[in-house]
Amino acid sequence: MAPERSRAFAPGRVNLIGEHTDYNDGLALPFAIAQGVIVSAESTPAGGPGAGRISVYARDLNQRDEFDAYAPPRVRGWRAFVRGVVAELARSGRPLVGADVEITGGVPRGAGLSSSAALEVALCLALANISGEGGPMPLLDIARLCSRVENDWAGAHTGLLDQLASLYGAPDTAAYIDFRTLSVEPVPLALGDWRLVVLDSGERHLHASSGYNERRAECARACELLGVPSLRDADLEAAERLPEPLNRRVRHVISENQRVRDTVAALLAEDLAAVGELLNASHASLRDDYEISTPAVELTVQRLRDAGASGARLVGGGFGGSVLGLFAPGVSHPPDAREVQPGEGAHLLDT
């Protein structure tokens, strides 16, 4: 019998390296962080006044929403993610019950730490648990469902990176993701006395209204011109003959995939100084070849490097958000930077 109440936690994520590779069948190396979203759901009695309806309270925003579980109208903002998860659960064939839902979270919105994916994953886990039938959803199914929410309900043509990082997170571990095979392998992220921090640029970003979708379209056009199914199959020599800026977009994806491989090797060798150099190279590529940085982001990168960071790069979709910095033992980071460590992945909590 399904429980009447369920609570689920899903973390935000930091992508150590491998940016804009997920929708190109590439490689990435994210990790889950301690900050995340908690969703509490309580089923409403069948035949009662709340039967078949979802009532939502976003505590941190002090905002509410209510809608029919099987026919949620489309909206914008945080409500789009909530309604999208409910609609996609219904479309997947899982039975839904009316529910009162409360959302609380500790991931800054728009800071490039994937607050939206954390919300989607936590809500999916909590609602699927009280629906009862069908047993636990496979993690890949949850990731695909939440990605459809991003694409079809929020209008952001993102890949699976954020959801997979949230679902497969583990302490002291990064997730080595191959987006062609959707294999996820744990890689030790043993920082020792080194520290990873994120520093907010102060510039909010929205995937759907930024250049994110434009970059994805440029990659698709490059594939057409090269005659390959994805940029994972692209040849760098052939790519350099593409018109501007498509040649640089492909150059970033190819070089970024190699940087992911090199970072995995550096972590296995416990060579964190090499990781810092790879972070710097990644940022240069994102800035120059992929062109997703902004003046505010560049100032933030420079602040971290001036403070002594061994490496710093923008994280997330770009066009604002946060910057990741790696600091060697004994080097102090700016006081307004937040230290991040790899933590647990999404899971149900005791009610």
VEXDREN-2710 file (C-alpha; in Angstrom, 1 decimal):
% VEXDREN-2710
k/r/px/py/pz
1/MET/0.0/0.0/0.0
2/ALA/1.3/3.5/-0.9
3/PRO/2.2/5.8/1.9
4/GLU/-0.1/8.8/2.5
5/ARG/2.9/11.1/3.0
6/SER/6.3/11.3/1.3
7/ARG/9.3/13.6/1.5
8/ALA/12.1/13.6/-1.0
9/PHE/15.4/15.5/-1.3
10/ALA/17.2/16.2/-4.5
11/PRO/20.5/18.1/-4.6
12/GLY/21.7/20.9/-6.9
13/ARG/24.9/20.2/-8.8
14/VAL/28.2/21.7/-9.9
15/ASN/29.6/20.5/-13.1
16/LEU/33.3/20.1/-12.6
17/ILE/34.0/20.0/-16.3
18/GLY/32.2/19.1/-19.5
19/GLU/29.9/22.0/-20.4
20/HIS/27.5/22.0/-23.3
21/THR/28.5/18.5/-24.2
22/ASP/25.5/16.6/-22.9
23/TYR/23.2/17.4/-25.9
24/ASN/26.1/16.6/-28.2
25/ASP/26.4/12.9/-27.1
26/GLY/29.6/14.0/-25.2
27/LEU/31.2/13.6/-21.8
28/ALA/30.8/15.5/-18.5
29/LEU/31.9/15.2/-14.9
30/PRO/29.4/16.8/-12.5
31/PHE/28.9/16.2/-8.8
32/ALA/25.9/16.7/-6.5
33/ILE/26.2/19.3/-3.7
34/ALA/24.7/19.6/-0.2
35/GLN/22.3/22.3/-1.1
36/GLY/19.1/21.1/-2.7
37/VAL/15.3/21.0/-2.7
38/ILE/12.9/19.1/-0.4
39/VAL/9.4/18.3/-1.5
40/SER/6.8/17.1/0.9
41/ALA/3.6/15.5/-0.5
42/GLU/0.5/14.2/1.2
43/SER/-2.2/12.5/-0.7
44/THR/-5.8/13.8/-0.4
45/PRO/-8.6/11.4/0.3
46/ALA/-10.3/9.8/-2.8
47/GLY/-13.7/11.4/-3.3
48/GLY/-12.8/14.4/-1.1
49/PRO/-12.6/18.1/-2.1
50/GLY/-9.0/17.8/-3.2
51/ALA/-9.4/14.6/-5.2
52/GLY/-7.5/14.7/-8.5
53/ARG/-6.0/18.1/-7.8
54/ILE/-2.5/19.2/-6.9
55/SER/-2.2/22.0/-4.4
56/VAL/1.4/23.4/-4.1
57/TYR/3.0/25.9/-1.7
58/ALA/6.5/27.1/-2.5
59/ARG/7.5/28.2/1.0
60/ASP/10.7/30.1/0.1
61/LEU/8.7/32.2/-2.4
62/ASN/5.5/32.3/-0.4
63/GLN/3.6/31.5/-3.5
64/ARG/0.9/28.9/-4.3
65/ASP/-0.5/27.0/-7.2
66/GLU/-3.4/24.6/-7.7
67/PHE/-4.4/22.6/-10.7
68/ASP/-6.0/19.4/-12.1
69/ALA/-3.5/16.6/-11.9
70/TYR/-4.5/15.2/-15.3
71/ALA/-4.9/18.5/-17.2
72/PRO/-2.6/21.1/-15.9
73/PRO/-2.7/24.3/-18.0
74/ARG/0.7/25.7/-19.1
75/VAL/2.2/28.6/-17.2
76/ARG/5.6/30.2/-16.8
77/GLY/8.1/30.4/-13.9
78/TRP/8.5/27.8/-11.2
79/ARG/5.0/26.6/-11.7
80/ALA/5.9/25.3/-15.2
81/PHE/8.3/22.8/-13.7
82/VAL/5.8/21.6/-11.1
83/ARG/3.0/21.2/-13.6
84/GLY/5.3/19.6/-16.1
85/VAL/6.4/16.9/-13.7
86/VAL/2.8/16.1/-12.8
87/ALA/1.8/16.0/-16.5
88/GLU/4.7/13.8/-17.5
89/LEU/4.0/11.4/-14.7
90/ALA/0.4/11.1/-15.9
91/ARG/1.6/10.7/-19.5
92/SER/4.0/7.9/-18.4
93/GLY/1.0/5.8/-17.3
94/ARG/1.7/6.0/-13.6
95/PRO/-1.5/6.6/-11.5
96/LEU/-1.7/9.9/-9.8
97/VAL/-3.5/10.9/-6.6
98/GLY/-4.5/14.4/-5.5
99/ALA/-1.9/15.8/-3.2
100/ASP/-0.9/18.7/-1.0
101/VAL/2.7/19.6/-1.8
102/GLU/5.2/21.9/-0.1
103/ILE/8.5/22.9/-1.6
104/THR/11.5/24.3/0.3
105/GLY/15.0/24.7/-1.1
106/GLY/18.5/25.9/-0.5
107/VAL/19.8/26.2/-4.1
108/PRO/20.0/29.8/-5.4
109/ARG/17.7/30.2/-8.4
110/GLY/19.4/31.3/-11.6
111/ALA/22.9/30.8/-10.2
112/GLY/23.9/27.9/-12.5
113/LEU/23.6/25.3/-9.8
114/SER/20.6/23.6/-11.3
115/SER/17.8/24.5/-8.9
116/SER/15.2/23.6/-11.5
117/ALA/16.5/20.0/-11.9
118/ALA/16.6/19.6/-8.1
119/LEU/12.9/20.7/-7.9
120/GLU/11.9/18.3/-10.7
121/VAL/13.7/15.3/-9.3
122/ALA/12.5/15.8/-5.7
123/LEU/8.9/16.3/-6.9
124/CYS/9.0/13.3/-9.1
125/LEU/10.3/11.1/-6.3
126/ALA/7.7/12.3/-3.8
127/LEU/4.7/12.0/-6.0
128/ALA/5.7/8.7/-7.5
129/ASN/6.1/7.3/-3.9
130/ILE/2.6/8.2/-2.8
131/SER/1.1/7.0/-6.1
132/GLY/2.0/3.5/-5.0
133/GLU/1.6/1.3/-8.1
134/GLY/4.5/0.4/-10.3
135/GLY/7.2/0.4/-7.6
136/PRO/10.2/2.8/-7.6
137/MET/11.0/4.5/-10.9
138/PRO/14.3/3.7/-12.5
139/LEU/16.8/6.6/-12.2
140/LEU/17.2/6.9/-16.0
141/ASP/13.4/7.1/-16.4
142/ILE/13.3/9.9/-13.8
143/ALA/16.1/11.8/-15.6
144/ARG/14.3/11.5/-19.0
145/LEU/11.0/12.6/-17.6
146/CYS/12.5/15.6/-15.9
147/SER/14.4/16.5/-19.1
148/ARG/11.1/16.5/-21.0
149/VAL/9.8/19.0/-18.4
150/GLU/12.7/21.3/-19.1
151/ASN/12.3/21.0/-22.9
152/ASP/8.5/20.9/-23.3
153/TRP/7.2/22.8/-20.3
154/ALA/10.0/25.4/-19.5
155/GLY/11.2/25.8/-23.1
156/ALA/14.9/25.1/-22.3
157/HIS/16.4/22.6/-24.7
158/THR/18.8/21.2/-22.1
159/GLY/20.2/17.6/-22.0
160/LEU/20.3/15.2/-19.1
161/LEU/23.3/16.4/-17.2
162/ASP/21.6/18.2/-14.4
163/GLN/19.1/15.4/-13.6
164/LEU/21.7/12.6/-13.8
165/ALA/24.1/14.5/-11.5
166/SER/21.3/15.0/-9.0
167/LEU/20.2/11.4/-9.1
168/TYR/23.6/9.7/-9.1
169/GLY/25.4/11.9/-6.6
170/ALA/27.5/10.4/-3.9
171/PRO/29.8/11.8/-1.2
172/ASP/33.4/12.5/-2.3
173/THR/32.5/11.4/-5.8
174/ALA/31.9/12.9/-9.2
175/ALA/29.8/11.2/-11.9
176/TYR/31.5/10.5/-15.2
177/ILE/28.7/10.6/-17.7
178/ASP/28.8/9.4/-21.3
179/PHE/25.7/10.9/-22.9
180/ARG/25.9/8.6/-25.9
181/THR/25.5/5.4/-23.8
182/LEU/24.0/7.1/-20.7
183/SER/26.5/5.2/-18.6
184/VAL/27.4/6.8/-15.3
185/GLU/30.6/5.9/-13.5
186/PRO/31.8/7.1/-10.1
187/VAL/35.1/8.9/-10.0
188/PRO/36.8/9.7/-6.7
189/LEU/36.8/13.4/-6.0
190/ALA/39.2/13.4/-3.1
191/LEU/39.9/17.0/-2.4
192/GLY/42.0/16.6/0.7
193/ASP/42.9/20.2/1.8
194/TRP/42.0/21.6/-1.6
195/ARG/38.7/23.4/-1.9
196/LEU/36.1/24.0/-4.6
197/VAL/34.1/27.1/-4.3
198/VAL/31.3/28.8/-6.3
199/LEU/31.1/32.6/-6.5
200/ASP/27.9/34.1/-7.9
201/SER/28.4/36.6/-10.7
202/GLY/25.2/38.4/-9.6
203/GLU/23.8/38.0/-13.1
204/ARG/20.8/35.7/-13.3
205/HIS/20.4/33.5/-16.3
206/LEU/17.4/31.8/-17.9
207/HIS/18.2/29.0/-20.3
208/ALA/15.1/29.5/-22.4
209/SER/15.6/33.3/-22.8
210/SER/19.3/33.3/-23.2
211/GLY/21.6/32.1/-26.0
212/TYR/21.4/28.5/-24.7
213/ASN/18.8/27.4/-27.3
214/GLU/20.7/29.2/-30.0
215/ARG/23.9/27.3/-29.2
216/ARG/22.1/24.1/-29.4
217/ALA/20.6/25.0/-32.8
218/GLU/24.1/25.9/-34.0
219/CYS/25.4/22.5/-33.0
220/ALA/22.6/20.8/-34.9
221/ARG/23.4/22.9/-38.0
222/ALA/27.0/21.9/-37.7
223/CYS/26.0/18.3/-37.6
224/GLU/24.0/18.7/-40.8
225/LEU/26.9/20.3/-42.6
226/LEU/29.3/17.7/-41.4
227/GLY/27.0/14.8/-42.1
228/VAL/27.3/13.3/-38.7
229/PRO/24.6/12.3/-36.2
230/SER/26.2/14.3/-33.3
231/LEU/29.3/16.3/-32.6
232/ARG/30.7/13.3/-30.7
233/ASP/31.4/12.0/-34.3
234/ALA/32.8/15.3/-35.6
235/ASP/36.3/15.5/-37.0
236/LEU/38.2/18.6/-35.9
237/GLU/40.0/19.1/-39.3
238/ALA/36.6/19.0/-41.1
239/ALA/35.0/21.2/-38.5
240/GLU/37.6/23.9/-39.0
241/ARG/36.3/24.3/-42.6
242/LEU/32.8/25.2/-41.3
243/PRO/31.7/28.8/-41.5
244/GLU/32.0/31.1/-38.4
245/PRO/30.9/30.6/-35.7
246/LEU/30.0/26.9/-36.3
247/ASN/33.7/25.9/-36.5
248/ARG/34.3/27.3/-33.1
249/ARG/31.2/25.7/-31.6
250/VAL/32.4/22.3/-32.8
251/ARG/36.0/23.0/-31.6
252/HIS/34.7/23.7/-28.1
253/VAL/32.7/20.4/-27.9
254/ILE/35.6/18.3/-29.2
255/SER/38.2/19.9/-27.0
256/GLU/35.9/19.8/-23.9
257/ASN/35.3/16.1/-24.3
258/GLN/39.0/15.6/-24.2
259/ARG/39.3/17.9/-21.1
260/VAL/36.8/15.7/-19.3
261/ARG/38.9/12.6/-20.1
262/ASP/42.0/14.4/-18.9
263/THR/40.3/15.5/-15.7
264/VAL/39.3/12.0/-14.9
265/ALA/42.9/10.9/-15.3
266/ALA/44.1/13.8/-13.2
267/LEU/41.7/12.9/-10.4
268/LEU/42.7/9.3/-10.4
269/ALA/46.3/10.4/-10.2
270/GLU/45.4/12.9/-7.4
271/ASP/46.9/15.7/-9.4
272/LEU/44.6/18.6/-8.5
273/ALA/47.0/21.2/-9.9
274/ALA/46.4/19.6/-13.3
275/VAL/42.6/19.9/-12.7
276/GLY/43.0/23.6/-12.1
277/GLU/44.8/24.0/-15.4
278/LEU/42.0/22.1/-17.2
279/LEU/39.4/24.4/-15.5
280/ASN/41.1/27.4/-16.9
281/ALA/41.3/25.9/-20.4
282/SER/37.6/25.0/-20.2
283/HIS/36.7/28.6/-19.4
284/ALA/38.8/30.0/-22.2
285/SER/37.0/27.7/-24.7
286/LEU/33.6/28.6/-23.3
287/ARG/34.4/32.3/-23.5
288/ASP/36.1/32.3/-26.9
289/ASP/34.8/29.4/-28.9
290/TYR/31.3/28.9/-27.4
291/GLU/30.8/32.6/-26.5
292/ILE/28.6/32.1/-23.4
293/SER/30.4/34.3/-21.0
294/THR/29.5/37.9/-20.0
295/PRO/31.4/40.8/-18.5
296/ALA/29.9/40.1/-15.1
297/VAL/31.1/36.4/-15.3
298/GLU/34.6/37.5/-16.5
299/LEU/34.9/39.9/-13.5
300/THR/34.0/37.0/-11.2
301/VAL/36.5/34.6/-12.8
302/GLN/39.2/37.3/-12.4
303/ARG/38.3/37.8/-8.8
304/LEU/38.8/34.1/-8.0
305/ARG/42.1/34.0/-9.9
306/ASP/43.3/37.2/-8.2
307/ALA/42.6/35.5/-4.9
308/GLY/44.9/32.7/-5.9
309/ALA/42.6/30.1/-7.5
310/SER/44.5/27.4/-9.4
311/GLY/41.6/27.3/-11.8
312/ALA/38.3/29.0/-12.4
313/ARG/35.5/28.7/-15.0
314/LEU/31.9/29.5/-15.5
315/VAL/29.5/26.7/-14.7
316/GLY/26.0/25.9/-16.0
317/GLY/24.5/27.1/-19.2
318/GLY/26.3/30.4/-19.2
319/PHE/25.1/34.0/-19.8
320/GLY/25.4/34.6/-16.1
321/GLY/25.2/32.4/-13.1
322/SER/28.1/31.2/-10.9
323/VAL/31.8/30.6/-11.4
324/LEU/33.7/27.6/-10.0
325/GLY/37.1/28.0/-8.4
326/LEU/39.7/25.5/-7.2
327/PHE/41.9/26.6/-4.4
328/ALA/45.1/24.9/-3.2
329/PRO/45.8/24.2/0.5
330/GLY/46.4/27.4/2.5
331/VAL/45.1/29.7/-0.2
332/SER/42.0/31.8/1.0
333/HIS/39.1/32.2/-1.3
334/PRO/37.0/35.5/-1.3
335/PRO/34.7/35.6/1.7
336/ASP/31.5/35.7/-0.3
337/ALA/32.4/32.5/-2.2
338/ARG/30.6/29.4/-1.1
339/GLU/32.6/26.2/-0.6
340/VAL/31.0/23.1/-2.3
341/GLN/31.7/19.5/-1.7
342/PRO/30.3/16.4/-3.4
343/GLY/27.3/15.0/-1.5
344/GLU/24.5/12.6/-1.6
345/GLY/22.2/12.1/-4.6
346/ALA/18.4/12.3/-4.6
347/HIS/16.6/10.1/-2.2
348/LEU/13.4/9.7/-0.1
349/LEU/13.5/11.1/3.4
350/ASP/11.8/9.8/6.5
351/THR/8.4/11.3/7.0
END
